[in-house]
Amino acid sequence: MNDSLPRLWYSEGFRLSWEGHVFPAGKYRALHDRLVADGLAEIEDFGRPDPLGREELLLGHQAGYLDRLEVMTEDPAQGWLEFEAPCSRGVLDAFFLMAGGTLRAAESAARLGGFSANLGGGFHHAFPHKGEGFCAINDIVIAVRWLQREGFARRIAIVDLDVHQGNGTAWALDGDPGCFTFSVHQQNNYPVKQGSTLDLGLPDHCGDAAYLEALGGGLEEVIRFDPDFVIYVAGADPFVGDRLGGLDLTIEGLEARDQAVLGASLARGVPTMACLAGGYAEREEEVVEIHYHMICAGLRALGKGA
């Protein structure tokens, strides 16, 4: 890969430092290393984002909430009450850094066209005024507002395929005619649902065939919206082995999911940025495998992957 602007964004600072937590914090580095080891990218192909400053964070969050996060770092245990994880200085800095990766990946797709990805991010449960569900900063909403402010996109579709509905994103973007929020999720699962533009809440243990059929119909609605930019929230937790999900998709089904989303957008020339979101399989390498296939699908669309 030799684009003038990197299409893949990653930093060693993508560390949430949640030892013993169900969140597989090691997946970010493991995915980076797998892409390099397999020759799909070289170390110099990755952009190294800077953490977002307050001005950019305010695109997606209220000042009072950002102030509260800073206070939490003095007593990290307060984070458990806010977003179900401790909020140390290092954790908060990692959120700011991954939000920077999502914003820069969005810029790459907007400027270059085609596919880009942040090897982190996708924290769709954070609201403008509060954190929730392992999510302190909603990098998706920040990227949307930045793309709008900079004039890169007027009609943005968010395709959220995490097993959990992106409630914070849906709430923050509700009523914006320039945004289409589309979520396919497990209905009988966390969180308290908010209203996306299109919500497809699927039954427990639906499996590959029913999932892909529902996704195909939803993508037709996204296409009718005629977006000029797509953000793909590519959660790994619809997987059959996920500890926090119950849709029971196979690795092959998830790969077909990624191909359907990226085919629908990239084949129409719509710039598309992907971020990782959740994934809680017992074996972290399975989470990495799912994310790896998603990145490969995007790189193949650029003629760069195997």
C-alpha positions in Angstrom: 0.0 0.0 0.0 1.5 3.3 -1.0 -1.3 5.9 -0.9 -0.2 9.3 -0.1 -2.5 9.3 2.9 -2.6 6.1 5.0 -5.8 4.0 4.7 -5.2 2.0 7.9 -4.8 3.7 11.3 -3.3 2.2 14.4 -1.3 3.1 17.5 0.4 1.2 20.2 -1.5 3.5 22.5 -4.8 1.6 21.6 -4.6 0.1 25.1 -7.6 0.0 27.4 -5.7 -1.7 30.2 -8.7 -3.6 31.5 -7.0 -6.7 32.9 -9.6 -9.4 33.8 -12.3 -7.5 31.9 -14.4 -9.3 29.3 -13.2 -6.7 26.7 -10.4 -8.2 24.6 -8.0 -5.2 24.8 -5.2 -7.1 23.1 -7.1 -7.5 19.9 -5.9 -4.2 18.4 -2.2 -5.0 18.5 -2.9 -8.6 17.5 -4.8 -7.5 14.4 -2.1 -5.0 13.4 0.6 -7.7 13.8 -1.4 -10.3 11.8 -1.9 -7.9 8.9 1.9 -7.2 8.8 2.9 -10.9 9.3 0.6 -11.9 6.4 2.0 -9.2 4.1 -1.2 -7.3 3.7 0.3 -4.2 5.0 3.8 -3.0 6.1 4.4 -1.1 9.3 4.9 2.1 7.4 1.5 1.7 5.8 -0.3 2.5 9.0 -1.1 6.0 10.0 -0.4 6.9 13.6 -3.2 9.1 14.9 -2.9 11.8 17.5 -5.4 11.9 20.4 -8.4 14.2 19.8 -8.3 17.6 21.6 -11.2 19.2 23.3 -12.4 21.1 20.3 -12.9 17.9 18.3 -14.3 16.0 21.2 -17.0 18.7 21.6 -18.2 17.7 18.1 -19.8 14.7 19.8 -20.0 15.4 23.5 -21.1 18.0 26.0 -18.5 20.0 27.8 -19.9 18.9 31.2 -19.5 15.3 30.3 -15.9 15.7 29.2 -15.2 17.5 32.4 -16.7 14.6 34.4 -14.5 12.1 32.6 -11.4 14.1 33.6 -12.6 14.0 37.3 -13.1 10.3 37.0 -9.5 9.7 36.3 -8.8 10.8 39.9 -10.9 7.8 41.1 -11.0 5.3 38.2 -13.6 3.2 39.9 -16.2 5.8 39.1 -16.1 4.6 35.6 -17.9 1.5 36.5 -21.0 3.6 37.3 -20.6 5.5 34.1 -19.7 3.0 31.4 -19.0 -0.3 33.2 -15.2 -0.1 33.2 -12.6 1.8 35.2 -11.6 5.2 33.9 -7.9 5.7 34.5 -5.9 8.4 32.8 -4.4 5.8 30.5 -7.8 4.4 29.5 -9.2 7.9 28.8 -6.2 8.8 26.7 -6.7 5.5 24.8 -10.3 6.6 24.0 -9.1 10.0 22.8 -6.4 8.3 20.7 -8.8 5.8 19.1 -11.3 8.6 18.4 -8.4 10.3 16.6 -7.9 7.1 14.5 -11.5 7.0 13.5 -11.5 10.6 12.5 -8.3 10.3 10.5 -9.6 7.1 8.8 -12.7 8.9 7.8 -10.6 11.7 6.3 -8.6 9.1 4.4 -11.7 7.6 2.8 -13.1 11.1 2.1 -10.0 12.3 0.4 -8.9 9.2 -1.4 -12.2 7.4 -2.1 -12.6 3.7 -1.5 -11.9 1.9 1.8 -10.2 2.9 5.0 -10.2 1.5 8.5 -9.3 2.3 12.1 -8.0 -0.7 13.9 -9.9 0.4 16.9 -12.9 2.5 17.8 -16.6 1.9 17.2 -17.7 3.0 20.6 -21.3 3.4 19.7 -22.9 3.3 23.2 -21.5 6.6 24.4 -24.1 9.5 24.4 -23.2 13.2 24.1 -23.9 13.6 27.8 -22.8 10.2 29.3 -20.8 7.0 28.7 -22.3 3.6 28.6 -21.4 0.0 27.8 -17.6 0.1 27.8 -17.8 3.3 25.7 -16.5 6.6 27.0 -16.2 8.5 23.7 -18.4 8.1 20.6 -15.8 8.3 17.9 -18.5 7.6 15.2 -20.6 10.7 16.0 -17.4 12.8 16.2 -16.4 11.6 12.7 -19.8 12.3 11.3 -19.9 15.8 12.6 -16.3 16.4 11.4 -17.1 15.2 7.9 -20.2 17.4 7.8 -18.3 20.5 9.2 -15.4 20.0 6.7 -17.8 19.6 3.8 -16.6 16.1 2.9 -20.1 14.6 3.0 -23.7 15.7 3.0 -25.5 12.3 3.3 -23.8 9.8 5.7 -25.0 6.3 6.3 -23.9 4.4 9.5 -24.2 0.7 9.0 -23.9 -0.7 12.6 -23.6 -4.5 12.7 -22.5 -5.0 16.3 -24.7 -7.5 18.1 -25.8 -4.6 20.4 -27.7 -1.7 19.0 -25.6 1.5 18.7 -27.9 3.4 21.0 -25.7 6.4 21.7 -25.1 6.9 18.0 -28.8 6.6 17.1 -29.7 9.1 19.9 -27.1 11.6 18.9 -27.9 11.6 15.2 -31.7 11.4 15.6 -33.5 14.0 13.5 -30.5 14.8 11.3 -31.8 14.4 7.7 -28.2 14.1 6.4 -27.7 10.9 8.4 -29.1 7.4 8.0 -28.5 5.1 11.0 -29.0 1.4 10.2 -28.6 -1.2 12.9 -28.9 -5.0 12.7 -28.7 -6.4 16.3 -30.0 -9.0 18.7 -33.3 -7.6 20.0 -33.3 -9.5 23.3 -30.0 -8.1 24.5 -28.3 -5.0 25.9 -28.9 -2.0 25.6 -32.1 0.0 26.1 -32.9 0.6 22.4 -33.0 4.1 20.8 -34.6 4.8 17.5 -32.3 4.4 14.5 -33.5 5.3 11.0 -33.8 1.6 10.4 -33.6 -1.0 13.2 -33.6 -4.7 12.5 -33.8 -6.5 15.9 -33.3 -10.2 15.2 -34.3 -13.1 17.4 -31.8 -15.1 19.5 -29.8 -17.8 17.6 -31.0 -16.6 14.2 -27.9 -17.9 12.4 -26.2 -17.0 9.1 -29.1 -17.4 6.6 -31.7 -15.3 8.5 -29.1 -12.7 9.4 -27.8 -12.2 5.8 -31.4 -12.1 4.4 -32.3 -9.3 6.9 -29.1 -7.5 6.2 -29.6 -7.6 2.4 -33.0 -6.0 2.7 -31.7 -3.3 5.0 -28.8 -2.5 2.7 -31.4 -1.9 0.0 -32.9 0.9 2.2 -29.4 2.3 2.8 -28.7 2.4 -1.0 -32.1 4.2 -1.5 -30.9 6.9 0.9 -28.1 7.5 -1.6 -25.3 8.2 0.9 -22.1 9.9 -0.2 -20.2 8.4 2.7 -20.6 5.2 4.7 -19.3 4.4 8.2 -19.2 0.6 8.9 -19.3 -0.4 12.5 -18.1 -4.0 12.1 -18.6 -5.6 15.5 -17.3 -9.2 15.9 -19.9 -10.1 18.5 -22.6 -11.6 16.4 -20.3 -14.6 16.4 -21.6 -18.0 17.6 -18.8 -18.1 20.3 -19.4 -14.7 21.7 -19.9 -14.4 25.5 -22.1 -11.2 25.2 -24.1 -12.1 22.1 -26.5 -14.7 20.9 -27.0 -14.4 17.1 -24.8 -17.4 16.4 -23.1 -16.4 13.1 -20.2 -18.4 11.9 -16.9 -17.0 10.8 -18.0 -17.6 7.2 -21.3 -15.8 7.8 -19.5 -12.8 9.3 -17.2 -12.7 6.3 -20.2 -12.8 4.0 -21.7 -9.9 6.0 -18.6 -7.8 5.5 -18.6 -8.5 1.8 -22.2 -7.6 1.5 -21.7 -4.2 3.2 -18.5 -3.3 1.5 -19.8 -4.5 -1.8 -22.9 -2.4 -1.5 -21.0 0.8 -0.8 -17.6 0.5 -2.6 -19.1 -1.0 -5.8 -21.1 2.2 -6.1 -18.1 4.4 -5.5 -19.1 5.5 -2.0 -16.1 6.2 0.3 -16.4 3.8 3.3 -14.6 3.9 6.7 -14.7 0.9 9.0 -14.1 0.6 12.7 -14.1 -2.5 14.9 -16.6 -2.1 17.8 -17.2 -5.2 20.0 -16.3 -8.8 20.1 -16.1 -11.0 23.2 -15.4 -14.6 22.2 -13.6 -16.7 24.8 -10.6 -17.0 22.5 -9.3 -13.6 21.6 -7.8 -15.0 18.4 -11.3 -15.7 17.1 -12.2 -12.0 17.6 -9.0 -11.0 15.7 -9.8 -13.5 12.9 -13.2 -11.9 12.4 -11.8 -8.4 12.2 -9.0 -9.6 10.0 -11.4 -10.9 7.4 -13.2 -7.5 7.4 -10.0 -5.6 6.7 -9.1 -8.1 4.0 -12.4 -7.6 2.3 -11.8 -3.8 2.2 -8.3 -4.2 0.9 -9.4 -6.6 -1.8 -11.9 -3.9 -3.0 -8.9 -1.7 -3.4 -7.0 -4.4 -5.3 -4.5 -4.6 -2.4 -5.5 -7.7 -0.5 -5.1 -11.4 -1.0 
